Amino acid sequence: MTAHAPSSPSASDWSRGAWTAYADRLLKGAMAWASPGRARITPPGASGGYGRDVDGLEGFARTFLLAGFRIAGERGEGVDALIDFFATGIRTGVDPQAPDRWVRLEEHAQAKVEAASIALILDMTRPWIWARLDEITQQRVIDYLAPAVGDDTYPRTNWLWFRLVVQTFLRSVGGPWSAEDVEADLTLHDSFIRADGWMSDGEERSFDHYVGWALHLYPVLWARMQGADELAKGRTAKDVAALDRFLVDARHLVGADGSPLLQGRSLIYRFAAAAPFWVGVLAEVPSHSAGALRHAADRIVSHFAGHGVPDARGLLTMGWHDEWRPLAQSYSGPGSPYWAAKGLLGIALPADHPVWTAPAEPLPVESADFVRAIAAPGWVAAGTAADGIVRVVNHGTDHAAAGALVGDSPLYARLAYSTATSPLLDERGWREPLEQSVTLVDAADATHRAAMELLDARVVDGLGVAASTWRAHTLAVDERQQRHGSGLVGAASVVGRLTVVSLVRGATEVRLTRLDDLAPGTEIADWRLRWGGWPVAGDAVTSRTASAPDTLAEVRSGDVTSTLRALSHRASADVEVREGASPLGPTSGVPVLESAARAGEWFAVELVLAAEPQLAATVALADDSVDITWPDGVTTTTSLTDIRSAQPAPR
């Protein structure tokens, strides 16, 4: 993957005409695959795990999101073809006799997701679609949505908004609704609130793009629905304040080339990552200018447009830049990627909205280097303006419940993620942590770290400090399980306790590791410590290893180099090359170090991800502190006693 830092942001920002032209291209490509009654849109491709009937509903509902934004932004003028097309699809979809009718909410749970998009856009385009539907169709829509009322089977995640949006629309058109459901859903949403405007998608440590494109998007759009102000009971200001704070961190997590962080599930939604920035514009958050938010959204969407998205057919495929099916979840179908429409929410703002003439303001990484602590997910983010890459070290996110000894999801539980790299997502990557991991390995197994405990995430005088500890455990995987992005489950066996401290400055991290509390019966001689560095991918990779004067492994693809260097101990160096493991290219390379495992002492390695190889840091390591002289000549001292004695950090 190529990383770069663009020059003037305003010089490359899209006009509103460019945004609508891009939306029209996506709509044209998808609508060509509509059923005769236009109620199902099923782009070509393998069926999702829920079957073709669900695929067709999903394709319609998610494309309807984009069409609705387009219609609302034009105030219904000059978009008659869109209005007619989707109105016809609605009539067919709710007609119980139509061969291409919609799957009903009581027939399949996925219909509950798609029903929310339909209800949201029927509200947003009320004068141009709902008001023009005949009475029979309107009643059929109400009947179609009504099973959401009183349905307690919605997962206790961002799905709460699907029930809430549907019932708010039903209430506005004289349909059934439940005040108790509304109150319960809003209470559940509030239970997900964490520090600094962040929210967890459920009770697990689930921090990912859903925070922005779901848990912040829906409260703002819901508050604009007819009658929602009566249900909100004054909560909207609180929701907007949380969004405002979240956006401070979110702007720091976009690379200068516009790439979002490659972390978390549902990455096939691609530029849906732009949604929270547009939501900030709609909500008129106080701490960010419209130009800064528009520019962040612009960088993300134009990043994908510049990498051939949509494809030559005008279709969004299951992948990142190109089609790459392993990136999708098992249930994803050919219509699933169209949740990307959320990232084009800005076209719902008319041409006379001031956002379109507001001066662009650069992303943080376009302006200067930064190191930033993000408390809720347990991240320290570091951006470097020279190459435009944003990296996060991760000590608090694993998409698992506290104390649950499960497998590491490569999408959540790795020690670091970036805007220029992807975790390895081949089958082996789910079973055996390698890249961005510290593991104990023997001849048969590598340990996992899920259920780690966050110890620290802060910045002190420009130095990022993050730490976590975990019971390193092997896993006998249960082969009978569905995969929705979480780590694999199975029988776990604890080997010992690993504690890792990340000290971050610029493109460089010094990673300290300590092994303690070996499980009874564990023979330390049977195990080795293994460090995996940043994974890089492309059409090809080049690599080198060295043992003198220092031990290192290095791999390069395009203009990104990943270096892993031993700083305090003897180690062997290697580069692991994988084929078909990354959406960023056919070949991936990971630098690897291994050393004899020893308990009760600190080990130090250096990890660098940059456009060019960097000078090495030097380390003076004691049991209770570490002195590091960084490549720029600055020396820092960090107490390790405080970290080892810390309680799990509040979030």
C-alpha positions in Angstrom: 0.0 0.0 0.0 1.2 3.5 -0.8 1.2 6.1 1.9 1.5 9.8 1.1 0.7 13.2 2.4 -1.2 15.4 0.0 -0.6 19.1 -0.2 -3.2 21.8 0.0 -6.5 20.2 1.2 -8.8 22.8 -0.5 -7.1 22.2 -3.9 -8.4 18.6 -4.1 -11.8 18.7 -2.3 -14.8 17.7 -4.4 -17.5 20.2 -5.3 -21.1 19.2 -4.5 -21.5 18.4 -8.2 -18.7 15.8 -7.9 -20.4 14.3 -4.8 -23.7 13.9 -6.6 -22.1 12.6 -9.7 -20.4 9.9 -7.7 -23.7 9.0 -6.0 -25.5 8.9 -9.3 -22.8 6.5 -10.7 -23.4 4.2 -7.7 -27.2 4.4 -8.0 -27.1 3.6 -11.8 -24.8 0.6 -11.2 -27.0 -0.9 -8.5 -30.4 -0.1 -10.0 -29.5 -2.1 -13.1 -29.8 -5.2 -11.0 -33.4 -4.6 -9.8 -36.1 -7.3 -9.9 -39.0 -6.7 -12.3 -41.0 -5.1 -9.5 -38.0 -3.1 -8.4 -38.4 -4.3 -4.8 -35.1 -6.3 -4.8 -31.7 -5.2 -6.0 -29.3 -8.1 -6.2 -25.9 -7.2 -7.7 -24.0 -10.1 -9.2 -21.9 -12.1 -6.9 -22.0 -15.0 -4.5 -25.0 -15.2 -2.2 -24.6 -14.1 1.4 -25.1 -16.5 4.3 -28.8 -15.6 4.6 -29.8 -16.4 1.0 -30.8 -14.5 -2.1 -34.1 -13.3 -0.8 -32.4 -11.4 2.0 -29.7 -10.3 -0.4 -32.3 -8.6 -2.6 -34.0 -6.8 0.3 -30.6 -5.7 1.5 -29.6 -4.3 -1.9 -32.9 -2.3 -2.1 -32.8 -0.9 1.4 -29.2 0.2 1.3 -29.5 1.7 -2.1 -32.6 3.4 -1.0 -30.5 5.2 1.7 -28.4 6.7 -1.1 -31.4 7.6 -3.2 -33.1 9.2 -0.2 -30.1 11.4 0.5 -30.0 12.4 -3.2 -33.8 13.2 -3.3 -33.7 15.2 0.0 -30.7 17.2 -1.2 -32.5 18.3 -4.3 -35.7 18.9 -2.3 -37.4 16.5 -4.7 -36.7 18.5 -7.8 -35.1 17.0 -10.9 -35.0 13.5 -9.4 -38.3 12.2 -10.6 -36.8 9.0 -12.0 -35.4 8.1 -8.6 -38.7 8.9 -6.9 -40.6 6.7 -9.3 -38.2 3.8 -9.2 -38.1 3.5 -5.5 -41.8 4.2 -5.0 -42.5 1.3 -7.3 -40.1 -0.9 -5.4 -41.9 0.0 -2.1 -45.3 -0.9 -3.6 -44.0 -4.2 -4.8 -42.0 -4.9 -1.6 -45.0 -4.7 0.7 -47.4 -6.5 -1.7 -47.8 -10.0 -0.1 -48.6 -11.5 -3.6 -45.6 -10.0 -5.4 -43.0 -12.7 -6.4 -40.2 -10.2 -5.5 -41.8 -8.9 -2.3 -39.6 -8.2 0.7 -38.6 -10.7 3.3 -40.7 -9.8 6.3 -39.3 -9.0 9.8 -40.9 -12.1 11.3 -39.4 -14.2 8.5 -35.7 -13.3 9.0 -33.9 -11.1 11.5 -31.9 -9.3 8.8 -35.1 -7.7 7.6 -35.1 -5.8 10.9 -31.9 -4.1 9.9 -33.1 -3.2 6.4 -36.5 -2.0 7.7 -34.7 0.8 9.5 -33.2 2.2 6.3 -36.6 2.0 4.6 -38.3 3.8 7.5 -35.5 6.4 7.8 -35.7 7.4 4.2 -39.5 7.3 4.0 -39.4 9.9 6.7 -36.6 11.9 5.1 -38.4 11.9 1.7 -41.9 12.1 3.1 -43.3 14.8 0.7 -42.0 13.1 -2.4 -42.5 9.3 -1.7 -44.6 8.5 1.3 -47.2 11.3 0.6 -47.6 10.0 -2.9 -48.2 6.3 -2.1 -51.7 5.1 -2.3 -53.6 4.3 1.0 -53.3 0.5 0.5 -49.6 0.7 0.1 -49.2 3.0 3.1 -51.1 0.5 5.2 -49.1 -2.4 3.9 -45.9 -0.5 4.8 -47.2 0.0 8.3 -48.1 -3.7 8.5 -44.7 -4.6 7.2 -42.9 -2.5 9.9 -45.3 -3.3 12.8 -43.7 -6.5 14.0 -40.8 -4.4 15.4 -43.1 -3.2 18.2 -42.6 -5.3 21.3 -40.0 -7.5 19.7 -37.3 -8.1 22.3 -35.1 -10.3 20.1 -33.1 -7.4 18.7 -29.5 -7.9 19.7 -28.3 -5.6 22.4 -26.0 -3.7 20.1 -26.4 -0.9 17.6 -29.4 -2.8 16.5 -31.4 -0.9 19.1 -31.6 1.9 16.6 -33.3 -0.2 14.0 -36.2 -0.8 16.3 -36.2 2.8 17.5 -36.2 4.3 14.0 -38.9 2.0 12.8 -41.2 2.8 15.7 -40.6 6.5 15.4 -41.7 6.4 11.8 -44.7 4.2 12.7 -45.8 6.6 15.3 -45.6 9.5 12.9 -48.0 7.8 10.4 -50.5 6.5 12.9 -49.1 3.0 13.2 -48.4 1.0 16.3 -45.6 1.9 18.6 -44.5 1.3 22.2 -43.3 4.0 24.6 -41.7 1.3 26.7 -39.7 0.1 23.7 -38.5 3.6 23.0 -37.5 4.2 26.6 -35.7 0.8 26.8 -33.8 1.4 23.6 -32.6 4.9 24.6 -31.6 3.5 28.0 -29.6 0.7 26.3 -27.9 3.2 24.1 -26.8 5.2 27.1 -25.4 2.1 28.7 -22.9 1.9 25.8 -21.4 5.4 26.6 -17.8 5.4 27.5 -15.2 8.2 27.9 -14.8 11.2 25.6 -17.8 10.6 23.3 -16.9 7.0 22.6 -19.4 4.1 22.8 -18.9 0.4 22.8 -21.1 -1.5 20.4 -22.6 -3.7 23.1 -21.3 -4.8 26.4 -18.1 -6.3 25.0 -14.9 -4.2 24.4 -16.2 -3.4 20.9 -14.7 -0.2 19.5 -14.6 0.1 15.7 -16.2 2.1 12.9 -19.7 1.3 14.2 -19.1 4.0 16.8 -19.2 6.6 14.1 -21.4 5.1 11.3 -24.0 3.7 13.7 -23.9 4.8 17.3 -23.4 8.5 16.5 -25.1 8.5 13.1 -28.5 7.3 14.2 -29.1 9.6 17.2 -28.7 12.7 15.0 -30.7 11.4 12.1 -33.4 10.0 14.5 -33.7 13.4 16.2 -34.6 14.9 12.8 -37.4 12.5 12.2 -41.0 13.7 12.5 -42.1 13.5 16.1 -38.7 12.4 17.5 -38.3 15.6 19.5 -41.3 14.6 21.6 -39.6 11.2 22.3 -36.1 12.6 22.9 -37.2 14.6 25.9 -34.3 17.0 25.7 -31.5 14.4 25.2 -30.4 15.7 21.8 -28.0 18.3 23.1 -26.2 15.5 25.1 -26.0 13.3 22.0 -24.5 16.2 20.0 -22.0 17.0 22.7 -20.8 13.4 22.7 -20.5 13.4 18.9 -18.6 16.7 19.0 -16.0 15.1 21.4 -15.8 11.9 19.4 -15.0 13.8 16.3 -11.8 15.2 17.9 -10.4 11.7 18.0 -12.0 10.6 14.8 -10.3 13.2 12.7 -6.9 11.9 14.1 -7.7 8.4 12.8 -7.8 9.3 9.1 -4.6 8.9 7.0 -3.4 11.8 4.9 -4.3 9.7 1.8 -7.8 9.4 3.1 -7.6 5.8 4.2 -9.6 5.0 7.3 -8.1 2.7 10.0 -8.2 -0.9 8.8 -9.6 -2.2 12.1 -12.9 -3.8 13.1 -15.6 -5.7 11.2 -17.7 -4.7 8.2 -14.8 -3.0 6.4 -16.5 -3.8 3.1 -18.6 -0.7 4.0 -15.5 1.3 3.0 -16.4 5.0 3.0 -19.2 4.6 5.4 -16.3 5.7 7.7 -17.0 9.3 6.4 -20.5 9.3 7.9 -19.7 10.7 11.4 -18.1 13.8 9.8 -21.2 14.5 7.7 -23.3 13.9 10.8 -21.3 16.5 12.6 -22.2 19.0 9.9 -25.9 18.2 10.2 -25.7 18.5 14.0 -23.7 21.7 13.7 -21.2 20.6 16.4 -19.5 23.5 18.0 -15.9 22.4 18.0 -15.3 21.7 14.3 -15.8 23.8 11.3 -18.0 22.6 8.5 -14.9 22.8 6.2 -12.9 20.6 8.5 -15.6 18.0 8.6 -16.3 18.1 4.9 -12.7 17.7 4.2 -12.4 14.6 6.4 -15.3 13.0 4.6 -13.9 14.1 1.2 -10.5 12.5 1.9 -12.1 9.2 2.8 -14.5 8.9 -0.1 -12.0 10.2 -2.7 -9.5 7.7 -1.4 -11.7 4.9 -2.5 -12.7 6.6 -5.7 -9.0 6.9 -6.5 -8.6 3.2 -6.0 -11.2 2.1 -8.5 -14.3 2.1 -6.3 -16.9 1.5 -7.7 -15.7 -1.0 -10.2 -16.0 -0.6 -14.0 -19.6 -1.8 -13.8 -20.4 0.9 -11.3 -20.8 -1.6 -8.5 -19.5 -1.8 -4.9 -17.9 -5.2 -4.4 -17.1 -7.1 -1.2 -13.7 -5.8 -0.6 -11.6 -2.8 0.3 -10.1 -1.3 -2.9 -10.7 -4.3 -5.1 -13.0 -7.2 -4.5 -11.7 -9.4 -1.7 -14.4 -11.7 -0.3 -12.5 -12.8 2.9 -12.9 -9.2 4.2 -16.7 -9.7 4.5 -18.5 -11.5 7.3 -20.1 -14.9 6.6 -23.5 -13.3 6.3 -22.6 -10.6 3.8 -24.2 -10.6 0.4 -23.6 -8.6 -2.8 -25.9 -5.8 -1.5 -24.1 -5.5 1.8 -21.4 -3.1 0.7 -24.1 -0.4 0.0 -24.1 0.6 3.6 -21.2 2.7 2.3 -24.0 5.1 1.3 -23.8 6.5 4.8 -20.6 8.1 3.8 -22.4 10.1 1.1 -24.9 11.6 3.6 -23.6 15.0 2.8 -25.5 15.1 -0.5 -28.7 15.4 1.6 -27.5 19.0 2.2 -28.8 21.2 -0.6 -26.6 23.3 -2.9 -27.2 26.4 -0.8 -25.9 24.9 2.4 -22.8 26.7 3.7 -20.8 23.5 4.0 -20.2 23.6 0.2 -18.4 26.9 0.3 -16.7 26.6 3.7 -12.9 26.7 3.5 -11.3 23.3 3.9 -9.2 22.6 6.9 -6.6 19.8 6.9 -6.7 16.6 8.8 -4.4 16.5 11.9 -1.9 14.3 10.1 -1.8 16.6 7.1 -0.6 19.4 9.4 2.0 17.9 11.8 3.1 14.8 13.7 1.0 13.9 16.7 0.7 11.4 19.5 -2.7 11.1 21.1 -4.2 8.9 23.8 -7.8 7.7 23.3 -9.0 6.4 26.6 -12.1 4.3 25.8 -10.6 1.8 23.4 -7.2 1.9 25.1 -5.4 3.3 22.1 -2.5 5.6 21.6 -2.6 7.1 18.1 0.5 8.4 16.3 0.5 10.3 13.0 3.5 11.3 10.9 3.1 14.1 8.4 6.0 13.0 6.3 4.3 9.8 5.1 0.7 10.6 6.2 0.3 7.3 8.1 -1.8 7.1 11.3 -1.0 4.2 13.6 -2.7 3.1 16.8 -1.3 0.8 19.5 -4.2 -1.2 21.0 -4.3 -2.2 24.6 -8.0 -2.2 25.4 -10.1 -3.5 22.4 -10.7 -7.1 21.6 -14.4 -7.5 20.8 -14.7 -9.9 23.8 -16.2 -9.8 27.3 -13.9 -9.1 30.2 -12.3 -12.3 31.4 -13.4 -14.4 28.3 -10.5 -16.6 27.2 -11.3 -16.7 23.5 -9.2 -16.5 20.3 -7.8 -13.2 19.1 -9.9 -11.6 16.3 -7.3 -10.2 13.8 -9.8 -7.4 13.3 -9.8 -6.3 17.0 -7.2 -7.9 19.2 -3.9 -7.2 17.5 -1.5 -4.9 19.3 -1.6 -2.2 16.6 -3.5 -1.1 13.5 -2.8 1.6 10.9 -4.2 3.4 7.8 -1.5 1.8 5.6 -1.7 -1.9 6.8 -4.2 -4.6 7.2 -4.2 -7.5 9.6 -3.7 -11.0 8.1 -7.2 -12.3 7.4 -6.5 -15.8 6.0 -7.7 -18.8 8.0 -4.3 -19.1 9.7 -4.6 -15.5 10.8 -7.8 -16.3 12.8 -6.2 -19.3 14.5 -2.7 -18.1 15.2 -1.7 -14.5 16.1 1.4 -13.4 14.2 1.4 -9.8 12.9 1.3 -7.1 15.7 1.4 -9.7 18.4 3.4 -10.9 21.3 2.9 -14.6 21.9 4.4 -17.7 23.5 4.9 -20.4 21.0 5.8 -24.0 21.1 6.0 -26.6 18.3 2.2 -26.7 18.0 0.6 -23.5 19.4 0.7 -19.8 19.6 -1.0 -18.0 22.5 -3.9 -15.5 22.3 -4.4 -12.3 24.3 -8.1 -11.7 24.2 -9.5 -10.6 27.6 -6.5 -8.4 28.1 -6.7 -5.8 30.9 -5.9 -2.2 30.0 -3.3 -0.8 32.4 -2.5 2.6 30.8 -3.1 4.8 27.8 -1.7 8.4 28.1 0.7 10.9 26.6 3.4 12.4 28.7 5.6 15.2 27.2 5.0 13.9 23.7 5.6 10.2 24.6 2.7 7.8 24.2 2.5 5.2 26.9 0.0 2.3 26.7 0.0 -1.0 28.5 -2.0 -4.1 29.0 -1.7 -7.5 30.7 -3.3 -10.8 29.9 -3.4 -14.5 30.5 -1.6 -15.9 27.5 -3.6 -19.0 26.5 -3.7 -21.5 23.7 -7.0 -22.5 22.1 -8.5 -25.7 20.8 -10.9 -24.2 18.3 -14.5 -25.4 18.2 -15.0 -26.0 14.5 -18.7 -25.5 14.7 -19.2 -21.8 15.1 -20.4 -18.8 13.0 -18.0 -16.0 12.4 -19.3 -12.5 12.7 -15.9 -10.8 13.4 -15.3 -11.9 17.0 -12.4 -14.2 17.9 -12.9 -17.9 17.6 -14.1 -19.9 20.6 -12.8 -23.2 22.0 -11.2 -24.8 25.0 -8.5 -22.5 26.4 -5.3 -23.5 28.3 -3.4 -20.8 30.2 0.4 -20.8 29.8 1.3 -17.7 31.8 0.8 -13.9 32.1 2.2 -11.5 29.6 2.5 -7.8 30.2 3.3 -5.5 27.3 4.1 -1.8 27.4 4.1 0.4 24.2 6.2 3.5 24.2 5.4 5.5 21.1 7.1 8.5 19.5 6.5 9.3 15.8 6.8 6.3 13.5 8.6 4.3 16.2 7.4 2.1 19.0 9.5 0.5 21.7 7.6 -2.5 22.9 8.4 -4.0 26.3 7.3 -7.5 27.2 7.4 -9.4 30.5 6.4 -13.0 31.3 5.2 -13.9 34.8 2.9 -16.3 36.6 3.6 -19.5 34.7 0.7 -21.9 34.9 1.3 -24.9 37.1 3.0 -27.7 35.2 4.3 -25.3 32.5 7.9 -26.0 31.5 9.4 -22.7 30.3 12.0 -24.5 28.2 9.1 -25.7 26.0 8.2 -22.2 25.0 9.7 -19.3 23.1 8.7 -15.6 23.0 7.6 -14.4 19.5 7.1 -10.8 18.3 5.4 -10.0 15.1 5.8 -6.6 13.5 3.7 -4.5 11.1 2.3 -6.5 8.1 2.8 -4.9 4.7 1.1 -6.1 1.5 1.2 -5.5 -2.2 1.9 -7.1 -5.5 5.3 -8.2 -4.1 7.4 -7.7 -1.0 11.1 -7.5 -0.4 12.7 -8.4 2.8 16.0 -8.7 4.7 17.2 -10.0 8.1 20.3 -9.2 10.0 22.0 -10.5 13.1 24.9 -8.1 13.5 25.6 -5.5 14.6 21.9 -5.7 15.7 19.2 -8.3 15.1 16.4 -7.1 12.8 13.8 -8.3 10.3 12.5 -5.8 7.7 10.0 -6.1 4.9 8.9 -3.5 2.3 6.1 -3.2 -0.2 5.5 -0.1 -2.3 6.8 2.8 -0.3 6.0 1.4 3.2 8.7 -0.3 5.3 8.1 -2.4 8.4 11.1 -3.0 10.7 11.3 -5.1 13.8 14.5 -4.9 15.8 15.7 -6.6 19.0 17.0 -4.0 21.5 17.7 -6.0 24.7 18.3 -9.6 24.1 19.4 -12.3 21.7 16.8 -13.3 19.1 16.4 -15.0 15.8 15.0 -12.9 12.9 12.8 -14.0 10.0 10.1 -12.7 7.6 6.9 -14.6 7.2 5.4 -14.3 3.7 1.8 -15.1 3.1 -0.3 -15.2 -0.1 -3.9 -14.2 -0.2 -4.0 -12.9 3.4 -4.6 -9.2 2.9 -7.1 -7.0 1.0 -4.2 -4.6 0.2 -2.4 -6.9 -2.1 -1.8 -10.6 -3.0 1.4 -10.9 -1.0 2.0 -10.0 2.6 5.2 -9.9 4.7 5.6 -9.8 8.5 8.9 -9.3 10.3 9.3 -11.8 13.1 11.6 -12.2 16.1 11.9 -15.1 18.4 13.8 -15.5 21.7 14.1 -18.0 24.5 11.3 -17.4 27.0 12.4 -16.2 30.4 10.2 -15.2 33.3 10.5 -12.2 35.5 12.4 -9.9 33.2 11.7 -7.3 30.6 12.4 -7.7 26.9 12.5 -4.7 24.5 11.9 -4.7 20.7 11.5 -1.8 18.3 8.7 -1.6 15.7 8.7 1.0 12.9 6.2 1.6 10.1 7.3 4.4 7.8 7.9 5.3 4.2 11.6 4.9 4.7 13.8 2.9 7.1 14.4 4.9 10.3 17.4 5.1 12.6 17.2 2.8 15.6 16.3 3.8 19.1 18.6 2.7 22.0 17.4 1.3 25.3 18.7 1.1 28.8 16.4 -1.3 30.6 16.1 -2.0 34.3 13.6 -3.9 36.3 11.7 -0.7 37.4 12.3 1.7 34.5 13.5 2.2 30.9 15.5 5.0 29.3 15.0 5.3 25.6 17.0 7.5 23.3 14.8 8.0 20.2 16.0 8.4 16.6 15.6 12.2 16.9 18.0 12.3 19.9 15.4 12.9 22.6 15.8 10.7 25.7 12.8 9.7 27.8 12.6 7.8 31.1 9.5 5.7 32.0 8.7 4.0 35.3 7.7 0.4 34.9 6.9 -0.2 38.5 3.9 2.1 38.2 2.6 0.2 35.2 3.1 -3.2 36.7 1.2 -2.2 39.9 -1.6 -0.4 38.1 -5.2 -1.5 38.3 -7.1 -1.8 35.1 -7.5 1.7 33.6 -10.9 3.3 33.8 -12.7 3.9 30.5 
